[in-house]
Amino acid sequence: MKRTRREVLAELGMAGLGTMLAPLARHAAAPAAERSAGGRVSAGNCPFRLAVINDEITQDFEQACKIAAQDFGLYWIELRTMWNQNITQLSATEIEDTRKILAEHKLRVTDIASPLFKTDWPGAPRSDQSEARDQFHADFDESAQDKLLEHCIALAKTFNTDRIRCFDFWRLSDQKPYRAAINAKLRQAAERCAKDNIILLLENEMSCNTATGEESAAVLHAIPNSNFMLNWDPGNAAAIGSTPYPNGYDMLPKKRIGHCHVKDVTRKPGEKYEWAPVGAGVIDWVGQFKAFVHNGYHHAVSLETHWHGAGTPEASTRVSMDGLKKALAKAGVTC
């Protein structure tokens, strides 16, 4: 089933990809509150699109969807990898299988969690953060990014979502000489997405050039496009040593936050960060959720477990989902 990078790049250049991939089934456009089934409580009272990244549970996509819908009671899911392939590398047949599984479990897609721009910035010294291995089963160099963006736009249409996640290249020891050019590339991508009414979400990622709330605010200021928004990840900001809430969050333009990843982090003096189950780390998720409600945030709150201390991804995600829901309850949020 797994194909080579060369084969994938060839497919990215195929004409008519958007027409080849049919839109998501009609049911996916229905409001979540109207689709209560399988014992799930109506999501009508939840101010957020509560979700989980599918591969944080298992690479078995059908099993991941079953757990998300039946065990977690979710109506939303974030797509990244399945069957040991990045979503951007799935064949047309595999995409159709994915759509059918989503329809069966009545799940809607928050966004395409793509690896867009998670690569070296051309012309700069090789980043210390540059990964020699694939990131979530994806390995697209700088020359492939424009085709990858087009493919992600087609995928967003296929899965009936208006959001694509991206990054801003592996973190440089000194990004100042290149920051304006990086911003120009992101702005160009946002302008391309706008033509198809797609929102481009920049994730703050500790291994990339935008990691903290302060850095995120600077990029959002430099790129004012309304469809260029932040995938706010307090866990990533905490991992690099900042305080995401309230410090980092306070710096952000609240209306420019278009997605949120939920995980937790522990830190010890002189040691590298470690992932933790949600609620057991340094992040004030209760405060963050209260602030979201206060500021009218209504987009995705998506669990990205990362911590594997319970033995398996599935078991660990179950622990973290429990922690996430407890934090929501403490914040007075019903989901």
C-alpha positions as CSV (number, residue, x, y, z in Angstrom):
1,M,0.0,0.0,0.0
2,K,2.9,2.4,0.8
3,R,4.2,4.3,-2.2
4,T,7.5,6.1,-2.9
5,R,8.0,9.8,-2.6
6,R,8.6,10.0,-6.4
7,E,5.2,8.4,-7.0
8,V,3.5,10.8,-4.7
9,L,5.1,13.8,-6.3
10,A,4.1,12.6,-9.7
11,E,0.5,12.3,-8.5
12,L,0.6,15.8,-7.0
13,G,1.2,17.2,-10.5
14,M,-1.7,15.4,-12.0
15,A,-4.2,17.7,-13.7
16,G,-7.8,17.7,-12.5
17,L,-7.1,16.4,-9.0
18,G,-9.9,18.6,-7.6
19,T,-12.4,16.9,-9.9
20,M,-11.1,13.5,-9.3
21,L,-11.7,13.7,-5.6
22,A,-15.4,14.0,-5.0
23,P,-16.8,16.2,-2.2
24,L,-17.5,14.6,1.2
25,A,-20.8,12.9,1.6
26,R,-23.8,15.2,2.0
27,H,-24.3,14.2,5.7
28,A,-21.1,15.9,6.6
29,A,-22.5,19.3,6.0
30,A,-25.3,18.8,8.5
31,P,-24.8,20.6,11.9
32,A,-23.4,18.3,14.5
33,A,-26.3,19.0,16.9
34,E,-28.7,17.4,14.4
35,R,-26.6,14.2,14.1
36,S,-26.8,12.7,17.6
37,A,-26.4,9.0,17.3
38,G,-24.8,5.9,18.8
39,G,-25.5,7.2,22.3
40,R,-23.6,10.5,21.8
41,V,-24.8,13.6,23.5
42,S,-25.8,16.5,21.2
43,A,-22.9,18.8,20.6
44,G,-25.2,21.8,20.4
45,N,-24.1,23.2,23.8
46,C,-20.3,22.8,23.2
47,P,-18.8,26.1,22.2
48,F,-15.9,24.3,20.5
49,R,-15.4,21.7,17.9
50,L,-14.0,19.1,20.3
51,A,-11.8,16.7,18.3
52,V,-8.8,14.4,18.3
53,I,-6.1,13.8,15.8
54,N,-6.8,10.4,14.4
55,D,-3.3,8.9,14.5
56,E,-2.8,9.8,18.1
57,I,-5.2,6.8,18.7
58,T,-4.1,4.3,16.1
59,Q,-3.0,4.0,12.5
60,D,-6.1,1.9,11.9
61,F,-8.3,4.7,10.7
62,E,-11.6,2.8,11.1
63,Q,-10.7,1.9,14.7
64,A,-9.7,5.5,15.4
65,C,-13.0,6.8,14.1
66,K,-14.9,4.2,16.1
67,I,-13.2,5.3,19.3
68,A,-13.5,9.0,18.6
69,A,-17.3,8.7,17.9
70,Q,-18.4,6.0,20.2
71,D,-16.0,6.1,23.2
72,F,-15.1,9.8,23.2
73,G,-18.5,11.0,21.9
74,L,-17.0,13.3,19.4
75,Y,-18.4,14.8,16.2
76,W,-15.1,16.1,14.9
77,I,-11.8,14.6,14.0
78,E,-8.5,16.0,12.7
79,L,-6.8,14.1,9.8
80,R,-3.0,13.6,9.7
81,T,-1.9,10.0,9.0
82,M,-3.6,6.7,8.6
83,W,-2.5,3.2,7.6
84,N,1.1,4.4,8.1
85,Q,0.7,7.1,5.4
86,N,0.4,10.8,5.6
87,I,-3.0,12.0,4.4
88,T,-1.2,13.9,1.6
89,Q,0.1,10.5,0.3
90,L,-3.1,8.6,0.1
91,S,-4.3,7.3,-3.3
92,A,-7.7,8.2,-4.7
93,T,-9.0,4.8,-3.6
94,E,-7.7,5.2,0.0
95,I,-9.2,8.7,0.1
96,E,-12.6,7.2,-0.8
97,D,-12.2,4.6,1.9
98,T,-11.4,7.4,4.4
99,R,-14.6,9.3,3.3
100,K,-16.7,6.2,3.7
101,I,-15.4,5.5,7.2
102,L,-16.0,9.1,8.3
103,A,-19.6,8.9,7.0
104,E,-20.2,5.6,8.8
105,H,-19.2,7.2,12.1
106,K,-20.8,10.6,11.4
107,L,-17.6,12.5,11.9
108,R,-16.7,15.8,10.4
109,V,-13.1,17.0,9.6
110,T,-11.7,20.0,11.5
111,D,-8.8,20.5,9.1
112,I,-6.1,18.8,7.0
113,A,-3.1,18.5,9.3
114,S,-0.6,18.7,6.5
115,P,3.2,18.9,6.7
116,L,3.2,22.0,4.5
117,F,6.4,24.1,4.9
118,K,7.9,21.7,7.5
119,T,11.2,21.7,5.6
120,D,14.4,23.6,5.4
121,W,14.3,27.3,4.2
122,P,16.2,27.4,1.0
123,G,19.4,29.3,1.0
124,A,19.8,29.4,4.8
125,P,22.3,27.4,6.9
126,R,20.9,24.0,7.6
127,S,18.8,24.2,10.7
128,D,19.8,22.3,13.9
129,Q,16.1,21.3,14.0
130,S,16.1,19.9,10.4
131,E,14.8,16.4,10.5
132,A,16.6,13.7,8.7
133,R,13.6,11.4,9.1
134,D,10.0,11.7,7.8
135,Q,7.6,13.7,10.0
136,F,4.4,11.8,10.4
137,H,5.1,9.7,7.3
138,A,5.8,12.8,5.1
139,D,9.0,14.0,3.4
140,F,8.5,16.8,1.0
141,D,11.4,19.1,0.3
142,E,11.2,22.8,-0.5
143,S,10.8,22.2,-4.3
144,A,7.6,20.2,-3.7
145,Q,5.8,22.7,-1.5
146,D,3.7,24.5,-4.1
147,K,2.4,21.3,-5.5
148,L,1.8,20.1,-2.0
149,L,-0.3,23.2,-1.3
150,E,-2.4,22.5,-4.3
151,H,-2.9,19.0,-3.2
152,C,-3.9,20.1,0.3
153,I,-6.5,22.5,-1.1
154,A,-8.0,19.6,-3.1
155,L,-8.0,17.5,0.0
156,A,-9.7,20.2,2.0
157,K,-12.5,20.4,-0.6
158,T,-12.8,16.6,-0.6
159,F,-13.2,16.4,3.1
160,N,-15.5,19.4,3.4
161,T,-13.2,21.5,5.6
162,D,-12.1,25.1,5.1
163,R,-8.8,24.7,7.0
164,I,-5.2,23.5,6.2
165,R,-2.5,23.4,8.8
166,C,1.1,24.5,7.9
167,F,4.4,25.4,9.5
168,D,7.1,28.0,8.8
169,F,10.2,25.9,8.1
170,W,12.7,24.3,10.4
171,R,13.9,26.6,13.2
172,L,17.0,28.6,12.3
173,S,19.6,29.7,14.9
174,D,19.1,33.2,13.4
175,Q,15.9,33.7,11.4
176,K,16.2,37.5,11.1
177,P,17.9,37.6,7.7
178,Y,15.2,35.3,6.3
179,R,12.1,36.3,8.2
180,A,10.7,38.7,5.6
181,A,11.1,36.2,2.9
182,I,9.5,33.4,5.0
183,N,6.6,35.8,5.7
184,A,6.2,36.5,2.0
185,K,6.0,32.8,1.2
186,L,3.3,32.3,3.9
187,R,1.4,35.4,2.6
188,Q,1.6,34.0,-0.9
189,A,0.2,30.6,0.3
190,A,-2.6,32.4,2.1
191,E,-3.5,34.4,-1.0
192,R,-3.6,31.1,-3.0
193,C,-5.9,29.5,-0.3
194,A,-8.2,32.5,-0.3
195,K,-9.1,31.9,-3.9
196,D,-10.8,28.7,-2.7
197,N,-12.1,30.1,0.5
198,I,-9.6,28.1,2.5
199,I,-8.0,29.2,5.8
200,L,-4.3,28.6,6.2
201,L,-3.4,27.7,9.8
202,L,0.1,28.3,11.0
203,E,1.0,26.1,13.9
204,N,3.4,27.4,16.5
205,E,5.9,24.5,16.6
206,M,9.1,24.5,18.8
207,S,11.1,22.9,16.0
208,C,10.0,25.7,13.5
209,N,10.6,29.4,13.3
210,T,7.4,30.3,15.1
211,A,7.2,28.6,18.5
212,T,5.9,30.9,21.1
213,G,2.9,33.3,21.6
214,E,5.2,36.3,21.1
215,E,6.6,34.9,17.8
216,S,3.1,34.0,16.7
217,A,1.8,37.5,17.4
218,A,4.7,38.9,15.3
219,V,4.0,36.7,12.3
220,L,0.2,37.4,12.4
221,H,1.0,41.2,12.5
222,A,3.3,40.8,9.5
223,I,0.7,38.8,7.6
224,P,-2.6,40.5,8.1
225,N,-4.6,38.3,5.6
226,S,-7.9,37.4,7.2
227,N,-7.6,33.8,6.1
228,F,-4.2,33.4,7.7
229,M,-4.8,32.3,11.2
230,L,-3.0,30.6,14.1
231,N,-3.1,26.9,15.1
232,W,-2.4,27.8,18.8
233,D,-0.5,25.0,20.5
234,P,0.2,25.8,24.1
235,G,2.1,22.5,24.5
236,N,4.6,23.4,21.8
237,A,5.1,26.9,23.3
238,A,5.7,25.4,26.8
239,A,8.1,22.8,25.4
240,I,10.4,25.6,24.3
241,G,10.3,27.2,27.7
242,S,7.7,29.9,27.5
243,T,4.4,30.2,29.5
244,P,1.6,29.8,27.0
245,Y,-1.2,30.8,29.3
246,P,-1.6,33.5,30.3
247,N,1.6,35.1,29.0
248,G,1.7,33.9,25.4
249,Y,-2.0,33.9,24.9
250,D,-2.3,37.5,26.1
251,M,-0.1,38.6,23.2
252,L,-2.3,37.0,20.5
253,P,-4.9,38.7,18.4
254,K,-7.9,36.6,19.6
255,K,-9.8,36.7,16.4
256,R,-6.8,35.3,14.5
257,I,-6.8,32.0,16.4
258,G,-8.4,29.4,14.1
259,H,-7.5,26.1,15.7
260,C,-6.1,24.7,19.0
261,H,-4.1,21.6,19.8
262,V,-4.3,20.2,23.3
263,K,-1.4,18.4,25.0
264,D,0.6,18.9,28.2
265,V,4.2,19.2,29.2
266,T,6.4,18.8,32.2
267,R,9.7,20.5,32.7
268,K,12.5,20.0,35.2
269,P,15.4,22.4,35.8
270,G,18.3,21.5,33.5
271,E,16.3,18.8,31.7
272,K,14.5,18.6,28.4
273,Y,10.7,18.9,28.4
274,E,8.6,15.7,28.5
275,W,5.1,15.3,27.3
276,A,2.4,14.6,29.9
277,P,-1.3,13.6,30.0
278,V,-3.5,16.6,29.8
279,G,-4.0,18.1,33.2
280,A,-0.8,16.7,34.6
281,G,1.7,19.2,33.2
282,V,2.5,22.9,33.5
283,I,-0.2,24.3,31.2
284,D,-3.2,26.0,32.8
285,W,-5.8,24.4,30.5
286,V,-8.7,25.4,32.8
287,G,-7.6,29.1,32.5
288,Q,-7.1,28.7,28.7
289,F,-10.5,27.2,28.2
290,K,-12.2,30.0,30.3
291,A,-10.3,32.6,28.2
292,F,-11.5,30.9,25.0
293,V,-15.1,31.2,26.1
294,H,-14.7,34.7,27.3
295,N,-13.2,35.8,24.0
296,G,-15.7,34.0,21.8
297,Y,-13.5,31.3,20.4
298,H,-15.6,28.6,18.7
299,H,-13.2,26.7,16.5
300,A,-11.5,23.3,17.1
301,V,-10.1,22.1,20.4
302,S,-8.2,19.0,19.2
303,L,-6.4,16.5,21.3
304,E,-2.8,15.8,20.2
305,T,-1.8,13.4,22.9
306,H,2.0,12.9,22.2
307,W,2.4,11.4,25.7
308,H,2.7,7.6,25.5
309,G,3.1,6.9,29.2
310,A,0.0,4.6,29.4
311,G,1.8,2.0,27.2
312,T,0.1,2.5,23.8
313,P,-1.1,5.5,21.8
314,E,-4.7,4.4,22.3
315,A,-4.4,3.9,26.1
316,S,-2.5,7.2,26.4
317,T,-5.0,9.1,24.3
318,R,-7.9,7.8,26.5
319,V,-6.1,9.1,29.6
320,S,-5.5,12.5,28.0
321,M,-9.0,12.8,26.6
322,D,-10.3,12.2,30.1
323,G,-8.0,14.9,31.4
324,L,-9.1,17.3,28.6
325,K,-12.8,16.7,29.5
326,K,-12.1,17.2,33.2
327,A,-10.3,20.5,32.4
328,L,-13.3,21.6,30.3
329,A,-15.7,20.8,33.2
330,K,-13.6,22.7,35.7
331,A,-13.7,25.7,33.3
332,G,-17.5,25.4,33.2
333,V,-17.6,24.2,29.6
334,T,-20.1,21.5,28.6
335,C,-18.9,19.4,25.7
